[in-house]
Amino acid sequence: MSVLENISAYNRNDYQRDNFDSFLKKISFKYDIPSIHVTGTNGKGSTCNYINNIYISSGRKVGLFLSPCYESMLDMIRVNNEYIPLSYVEEIFKEYKKYFDKFNLSSFEIITFIAFKYFIDQKVDIAVIECGMGGEVDATNIFKPILSIITNISSEHTNFLGVSISEIALHKAGIIKNEVPLLIGEIEGDALDVIVNKVKSTKSKIYKVDHYHALQLTEEGYLFDYLPYEGLIVPSKSLSSVLDASIAIEAINILKSDYPVNEAAIFEGLRKSTLDSRFNIIKGQPTIVIDGAHNPDAIAKLRKDMELVFPDKTIHVVFASFKDKNITAMLPEIGLLGELLLTTFNHIRAREESDYFLYLEDYKFNSNHIALIKSLKETYPEDVILITGSLAFANLVKKEINNGEI
């Protein structure tokens, strides 16, 4: 068994950080790299990528830790966009395995520890850290950041974070620290009330992303202004990317006195931020769009993007999701685009046919997603195929396409 398979086998079904805190105390671990901490329901990974690439473009050595949505955990941990070496993971796992076992850590806790230790050993100038889930008891929430960011808040992970928006917001507000500035995206209502109350109790200063202007959809992506910068471009045709990029620019502006960035680095950083499985368009016959939308808010935004970019095209949706996702809200929404076909993939959390039993009268199910996509390609060369429902599924299909399996 490889070290990555070994780490993946460390599973717990609870949501707490007592074990991890005890482990860190035992080994006297301290993480003191200047870091930006990012949470939110959607857009946090994209925002992290934009910030990461802007700082790299400014000449800094930057650590990036992304939440577990990739096939390999090596993809989650990067320094200047170079993945962590497998040899380093093997070395750290071997050194600390007895403690991982003693304190019954989860795979995400182990990955988080390895990432943080790697950034320390690499002596990065700054790091950008994405929460895995929630915030308050997330494994990443073990340091005092230089800036906290909450991109947005909507319903997700209700079995762990709570059913109401207020409960979810309270978990995410857990990354707010005493006298550390907080930047928020488009957050309103009960969620905003929870965050404002937390900010007051921590004597933090709160910033809100400003409005972008002069929006244009071009062949390359979205062109927009975010004052004082004009003519910015993100290489994506997803409107959400513009908001995420705006949050990233605002974060850079907030920290500019201690971490100055010139204007050219902002333009360059955004331009080179091609995001994995976020409205990736693979042109051909047919055109294939890969997007990892996996909650109701993201699915609603994806539907609008598809209608805007492909207004006159017939669309076939291939959907696979994890068992804990709210398909009751997602399926009717994404089904408005056209033919909706359900499938599954090789993952312990993936929904099987029996998990879709309430919807099988409305939507067809095919257990072999590769055969399904191949059939659609052969039958509808002039149409558009959308792959969505899960980031893990989207990343897997993208890999299979690149490998020639589809």
C-alpha positions as CSV (number, residue, x, y, z in Angstrom):
1,M,0.0,0.0,0.0
2,S,1.4,3.4,-1.0
3,V,1.8,6.2,1.5
4,L,-1.2,8.1,-0.1
5,E,-3.4,5.1,0.2
6,N,-2.3,4.7,3.8
7,I,-3.2,8.3,4.7
8,S,-6.6,8.0,2.9
9,A,-7.4,5.0,5.1
10,Y,-7.4,7.2,8.2
11,N,-11.1,8.0,8.5
12,R,-13.3,9.2,11.3
13,N,-17.0,10.0,11.0
14,D,-17.1,12.8,13.6
15,Y,-16.5,16.5,13.4
16,Q,-14.2,17.7,16.1
17,R,-10.6,18.8,16.6
18,D,-9.8,17.5,20.0
19,N,-7.6,14.7,18.7
20,F,-5.7,17.0,16.4
21,D,-5.1,19.6,19.1
22,S,-3.8,16.9,21.4
23,F,-1.5,15.6,18.7
24,L,-0.1,19.1,18.0
25,K,0.4,19.7,21.7
26,K,2.3,16.4,22.1
27,I,4.8,17.2,19.3
28,S,5.0,20.9,20.3
29,F,4.0,22.0,16.8
30,K,3.8,25.7,16.1
31,Y,2.7,27.2,12.7
32,D,3.9,30.8,12.4
33,I,4.1,31.4,8.6
34,P,2.2,34.6,7.6
35,S,-1.0,33.1,6.1
36,I,-4.3,34.1,4.7
37,H,-7.2,31.8,5.9
38,V,-10.1,31.3,3.5
39,T,-13.5,29.7,4.1
40,G,-16.9,29.9,2.4
41,T,-19.5,27.8,0.7
42,N,-18.4,28.5,-2.8
43,G,-15.5,30.3,-4.4
44,K,-12.9,29.7,-1.7
45,G,-10.6,27.5,-3.9
46,S,-10.8,30.0,-6.8
47,T,-10.1,32.9,-4.5
48,C,-7.1,31.1,-3.0
49,N,-5.7,30.4,-6.5
50,Y,-6.0,34.0,-7.5
51,I,-4.3,35.3,-4.4
52,N,-1.6,32.7,-4.8
53,N,-0.8,33.5,-8.4
54,I,-0.8,37.3,-7.8
55,Y,1.8,36.9,-5.0
56,I,3.9,34.5,-7.1
57,S,3.8,37.1,-9.9
58,S,5.1,39.6,-7.4
59,G,8.2,37.5,-6.8
60,R,7.3,35.9,-3.5
61,K,7.6,32.3,-2.5
62,V,4.0,31.2,-1.8
63,G,2.5,28.1,-0.1
64,L,-1.0,27.0,-1.2
65,F,-3.2,24.5,0.5
66,L,-6.4,23.5,-1.1
67,S,-9.3,21.5,0.4
68,P,-9.6,17.8,-0.5
69,C,-11.3,17.7,-3.9
70,Y,-8.4,16.3,-5.9
71,E,-7.6,12.7,-6.9
72,S,-4.2,13.0,-5.2
73,M,-3.4,14.8,-2.0
74,L,-0.2,15.9,-3.6
75,D,-2.2,18.3,-5.7
76,M,-3.5,20.0,-2.6
77,I,-0.1,21.2,-1.3
78,R,2.0,23.5,-3.5
79,V,4.9,25.9,-3.2
80,N,5.0,28.4,-6.2
81,N,2.6,26.0,-7.9
82,E,4.9,23.0,-7.6
83,Y,3.3,20.0,-6.0
84,I,4.7,18.7,-2.7
85,P,7.2,15.8,-3.5
86,L,5.9,12.3,-2.7
87,S,9.3,11.6,-1.0
88,Y,8.6,14.4,1.5
89,V,5.1,13.0,2.3
90,E,6.7,9.5,2.8
91,E,9.3,10.9,5.1
92,I,6.9,12.8,7.3
93,F,4.4,10.0,7.4
94,K,7.0,7.5,8.5
95,E,8.4,9.9,11.2
96,Y,5.0,10.7,12.8
97,K,2.9,7.6,12.0
98,K,3.0,6.4,15.6
99,Y,1.4,9.7,16.7
100,F,-1.1,9.6,13.9
101,D,-2.2,6.2,15.2
102,K,-2.1,7.1,18.9
103,F,-4.3,10.2,18.5
104,N,-6.6,8.6,15.9
105,L,-6.2,11.4,13.4
106,S,-8.3,11.7,10.2
107,S,-6.7,11.8,6.8
108,F,-7.5,15.5,6.4
109,E,-5.8,16.3,9.7
110,I,-2.7,14.3,8.6
111,I,-2.6,16.1,5.2
112,T,-3.1,19.5,6.9
113,F,-0.2,18.8,9.3
114,I,2.1,17.7,6.4
115,A,1.2,20.8,4.4
116,F,1.9,23.2,7.3
117,K,5.2,21.5,8.1
118,Y,6.2,21.6,4.5
119,F,5.5,25.4,4.3
120,I,7.7,25.8,7.4
121,D,10.5,23.7,6.0
122,Q,10.3,25.5,2.7
123,K,10.5,28.9,4.4
124,V,7.7,30.3,2.3
125,D,7.1,34.1,2.5
126,I,3.4,33.8,2.7
127,A,0.8,31.0,2.5
128,V,-2.8,30.8,1.4
129,I,-4.9,28.2,3.3
130,E,-8.3,27.0,2.3
131,C,-10.6,25.5,5.0
132,G,-11.6,21.9,4.4
133,M,-15.1,22.4,5.8
134,G,-16.7,25.0,8.0
135,G,-14.0,26.8,10.0
136,E,-14.3,26.7,13.7
137,V,-13.2,23.1,14.3
138,D,-11.6,22.7,10.9
139,A,-8.1,21.1,11.0
140,T,-6.7,24.2,9.3
141,N,-7.9,26.5,12.1
142,I,-4.8,26.3,14.3
143,F,-3.0,29.5,13.6
144,K,-3.5,33.3,13.7
145,P,-3.7,34.5,10.1
146,I,-2.8,37.9,8.7
147,L,-6.2,38.1,7.0
148,S,-9.4,36.0,7.2
149,I,-11.7,35.7,4.3
150,I,-15.3,34.3,4.1
151,T,-16.3,34.3,0.4
152,N,-20.0,33.5,0.9
153,I,-22.4,31.4,2.9
154,S,-25.2,29.1,1.8
155,S,-26.4,25.6,2.7
156,E,-23.8,22.8,2.7
157,H,-22.6,19.9,4.8
158,T,-25.8,20.2,6.9
159,N,-25.0,16.9,8.7
160,F,-21.9,18.6,10.2
161,L,-22.5,22.3,10.1
162,G,-26.2,22.6,10.9
163,V,-29.4,23.1,8.9
164,S,-29.9,26.8,9.2
165,I,-27.8,29.5,7.5
166,S,-27.1,31.0,11.0
167,E,-25.6,27.7,12.2
168,I,-23.4,27.3,9.1
169,A,-22.3,31.0,9.4
170,L,-21.3,30.4,13.0
171,H,-19.0,27.6,12.0
172,K,-17.4,29.6,9.3
173,A,-17.0,32.6,11.5
174,G,-14.8,30.5,13.7
175,I,-11.8,31.5,11.5
176,I,-12.2,35.2,12.7
177,K,-9.4,36.0,15.2
178,N,-8.7,38.8,17.6
179,E,-7.6,42.0,15.8
180,V,-7.2,40.2,12.5
181,P,-8.9,41.9,9.5
182,L,-11.8,40.0,7.9
183,L,-12.8,40.3,4.3
184,I,-16.2,39.0,3.2
185,G,-17.8,38.5,-0.2
186,E,-21.5,38.8,-1.0
187,I,-23.0,37.8,2.4
188,E,-26.3,39.1,3.7
189,G,-29.2,38.5,6.1
190,D,-28.8,36.1,9.1
191,A,-25.3,35.0,7.9
192,L,-24.1,38.6,7.9
193,D,-25.6,39.2,11.4
194,V,-23.7,36.2,12.8
195,I,-20.4,37.4,11.3
196,V,-20.8,41.0,12.4
197,N,-21.5,39.9,16.0
198,K,-18.4,37.7,15.9
199,V,-16.3,40.6,14.5
200,K,-17.5,42.9,17.4
201,S,-16.4,40.3,20.0
202,T,-12.9,40.0,18.5
203,K,-12.2,43.7,17.8
204,S,-11.4,42.8,14.2
205,K,-11.9,45.2,11.3
206,I,-14.4,44.0,8.6
207,Y,-14.0,44.7,4.9
208,K,-16.5,43.9,2.2
209,V,-15.7,43.2,-1.5
210,D,-16.6,46.2,-3.7
211,H,-18.5,46.0,-7.0
212,Y,-16.8,45.2,-10.2
213,H,-17.6,47.2,-13.3
214,A,-17.4,47.3,-17.1
215,L,-18.1,43.6,-17.4
216,Q,-17.6,42.0,-20.8
217,L,-17.6,38.3,-21.8
218,T,-14.9,37.8,-24.4
219,E,-13.5,34.8,-26.2
220,E,-10.6,34.7,-23.6
221,G,-12.8,35.1,-20.6
222,Y,-14.3,37.9,-18.5
223,L,-12.9,41.4,-18.9
224,F,-13.8,43.8,-16.0
225,D,-12.7,46.7,-13.8
226,Y,-12.1,46.6,-10.1
227,L,-11.0,50.0,-9.0
228,P,-8.4,51.3,-9.3
229,Y,-7.6,48.6,-11.9
230,E,-9.1,48.7,-15.4
231,G,-9.1,46.0,-18.1
232,L,-8.5,43.0,-15.8
233,I,-9.2,39.6,-17.3
234,V,-9.8,36.2,-15.9
235,P,-9.5,33.2,-18.3
236,S,-12.9,31.8,-17.3
237,K,-16.4,32.1,-18.7
238,S,-18.0,31.6,-15.3
239,L,-19.3,34.8,-13.8
240,S,-18.5,33.6,-10.3
241,S,-14.8,33.8,-11.3
242,V,-15.1,37.6,-11.5
243,L,-16.4,37.9,-8.0
244,D,-13.7,35.5,-6.7
245,A,-11.0,37.5,-8.5
246,S,-12.5,40.7,-7.0
247,I,-12.2,39.3,-3.5
248,A,-8.6,38.3,-4.2
249,I,-7.7,41.8,-5.4
250,E,-9.4,43.3,-2.3
251,A,-7.3,41.0,-0.1
252,I,-4.1,42.1,-1.8
253,N,-5.2,45.7,-1.3
254,I,-5.8,45.2,2.4
255,L,-2.4,43.7,3.0
256,K,-0.5,46.0,0.6
257,S,1.3,47.9,3.4
258,D,3.1,44.8,4.6
259,Y,3.0,42.8,1.4
260,P,3.2,45.3,-1.5
261,V,2.2,44.1,-5.0
262,N,2.6,46.1,-8.2
263,E,-0.2,46.5,-10.7
264,A,1.5,44.3,-13.3
265,A,1.5,41.3,-10.8
266,I,-2.2,41.6,-10.3
267,F,-2.9,41.5,-14.0
268,E,-0.5,38.7,-14.6
269,G,-1.7,36.6,-11.6
270,L,-5.3,36.7,-12.7
271,R,-4.5,35.9,-16.3
272,K,-2.6,32.7,-15.5
273,S,-5.2,31.4,-13.0
274,T,-6.7,28.6,-14.9
275,L,-8.8,26.7,-12.3
276,D,-9.2,23.0,-12.3
277,S,-12.8,21.8,-13.0
278,R,-14.3,25.3,-12.8
279,F,-16.2,25.8,-16.0
280,N,-13.4,24.2,-18.0
281,I,-14.5,24.2,-21.7
282,I,-13.0,21.4,-23.9
283,K,-13.7,22.4,-27.4
284,G,-14.5,19.7,-30.0
285,Q,-17.4,17.7,-31.3
286,P,-19.2,17.8,-29.0
287,T,-18.0,20.6,-26.7
288,I,-17.6,19.3,-23.1
289,V,-17.9,21.6,-20.1
290,I,-16.4,20.3,-16.8
291,D,-17.6,22.1,-13.6
292,G,-17.4,20.8,-10.0
293,A,-20.5,22.5,-8.7
294,H,-21.7,20.4,-5.8
295,N,-24.3,22.5,-3.8
296,P,-27.5,24.3,-4.7
297,D,-25.9,27.8,-4.9
298,A,-23.1,26.6,-7.2
299,I,-25.5,24.6,-9.4
300,A,-27.8,27.7,-9.8
301,K,-24.8,29.8,-10.9
302,L,-23.6,27.1,-13.2
303,R,-27.0,26.9,-15.0
304,K,-26.9,30.7,-15.6
305,D,-23.4,30.5,-16.9
306,M,-24.3,27.7,-19.3
307,E,-27.4,29.6,-20.6
308,L,-25.3,32.7,-21.2
309,V,-22.3,31.0,-22.9
310,F,-24.4,28.4,-24.9
311,P,-27.7,30.1,-25.5
312,D,-28.5,28.2,-28.7
313,K,-27.1,24.8,-28.0
314,T,-28.7,21.6,-26.8
315,I,-27.2,20.6,-23.5
316,H,-26.8,17.1,-22.0
317,V,-26.0,17.0,-18.3
318,V,-24.0,14.1,-16.8
319,F,-24.4,14.3,-13.0
320,A,-22.7,12.4,-10.2
321,S,-22.5,13.5,-6.6
322,F,-21.6,12.5,-3.1
323,K,-24.2,11.0,-0.8
324,D,-24.3,13.9,1.6
325,K,-25.2,16.5,-1.0
326,N,-28.6,18.2,-1.4
327,I,-29.7,16.7,-4.7
328,T,-33.3,17.5,-3.9
329,A,-32.5,21.1,-4.7
330,M,-29.7,20.5,-7.3
331,L,-31.4,18.1,-9.8
332,P,-34.5,20.2,-10.7
333,E,-32.3,23.3,-11.1
334,I,-29.6,21.7,-13.4
335,G,-32.3,19.7,-15.2
336,L,-33.7,22.9,-16.6
337,L,-30.7,23.0,-19.0
338,G,-31.8,19.9,-20.9
339,E,-31.4,16.1,-20.7
340,L,-30.2,15.1,-17.3
341,L,-28.5,11.7,-16.8
342,L,-27.3,10.3,-13.5
343,T,-24.2,8.2,-13.0
344,T,-21.7,7.2,-10.4
345,F,-17.9,6.9,-10.0
346,N,-15.3,5.0,-7.9
347,H,-15.3,6.9,-4.6
348,I,-16.4,5.8,-1.2
349,R,-18.7,8.8,-0.9
350,A,-20.3,8.6,-4.3
351,R,-24.0,8.0,-4.7
352,E,-25.0,4.7,-6.3
353,E,-28.2,4.0,-8.2
354,S,-30.1,3.1,-5.0
355,D,-29.2,6.5,-3.6
356,Y,-31.1,8.1,-6.4
357,F,-34.3,6.0,-6.0
358,L,-36.6,9.0,-5.6
359,Y,-35.5,10.4,-8.9
360,L,-35.2,7.4,-11.2
361,E,-38.6,8.0,-12.7
362,D,-37.5,11.4,-13.9
363,Y,-33.9,10.8,-14.8
364,K,-32.1,7.9,-16.3
365,F,-29.2,6.3,-14.5
366,N,-26.1,4.6,-16.0
367,S,-23.6,3.1,-13.7
368,N,-20.7,3.4,-16.2
369,H,-20.0,7.1,-16.6
370,I,-17.3,6.5,-19.2
371,A,-19.6,4.5,-21.5
372,L,-22.3,7.1,-20.9
373,I,-20.1,10.0,-21.9
374,K,-18.7,8.1,-24.9
375,S,-22.3,7.4,-26.1
376,L,-23.3,11.0,-25.8
377,K,-20.2,12.1,-27.8
378,E,-21.0,9.7,-30.6
379,T,-24.7,10.5,-30.7
380,Y,-24.7,14.3,-30.3
381,P,-21.5,15.7,-31.9
382,E,-23.1,19.1,-32.4
383,D,-24.4,19.5,-28.8
384,V,-22.8,20.4,-25.4
385,I,-22.1,17.9,-22.7
386,L,-21.9,19.2,-19.1
387,I,-20.1,17.1,-16.4
388,T,-21.0,18.2,-12.9
389,G,-22.3,17.3,-9.4
390,S,-19.0,16.8,-7.6
391,L,-15.4,18.3,-7.8
392,A,-14.0,14.8,-7.4
393,F,-16.2,13.5,-10.3
394,A,-15.3,16.5,-12.4
395,N,-11.5,16.1,-11.8
396,L,-11.8,12.4,-12.5
397,V,-13.5,12.9,-15.9
398,K,-11.1,15.6,-16.8
399,K,-8.2,13.1,-16.2
400,E,-10.0,10.4,-18.2
401,I,-10.4,12.7,-21.1
402,N,-6.8,13.8,-21.0
403,N,-5.7,10.1,-20.8
404,G,-7.9,9.2,-23.9
405,E,-10.3,7.0,-21.9
406,I,-13.2,9.2,-23.0
